[in-house]
Amino acid sequence: MTRTQVAEKIETTAYEFAKKELEAEIPKLESQRFRGEDLD
């Protein structure tokens, strides 16, 4: 794996982890009019 591939893998994993951790908060955020990319 190249450094770029490792960095991309870390970024993807971190994003997926954060999304999973915040999953319970998504309805609350959506009720405050956050949508799509705002949630990302």
N, C-alpha and C positions, 0 to 999 in steps of 0.2 A: 504494500500500500504506500502511496505517495503521501507527503505531508498534507497536500490539499485534500486528498481523500479522507485522511484521518480527521482533519478539521471539519469537513462536511459531515462525517459520521458523528462526531461529537456534537455538532450544532443540531443535527436532526434528533439525536438521542435526548439532548437537553430540552429541545422544544416539545418532544413527545412527553417527557417526564413532567414538565411544567403544565402542559395541557391536562394531563391526567390528574395532577395535584389540584388544579383549579376547576375541575369538572363540576364539582358541587356548587361553585360560585357562578357558573355561566348563566343560569336562569336569573339570578339576582342582577348580574351585569346587563343582561338583555332587557330586563325591566327598566333599566336606567338608560335605555336606548343605544347601548353598545351593540354593534353588529359586525359580522364577518371579520374584516381586516382589523377593526378596532380591537377585537378580542385577541387577535394574534399578536 
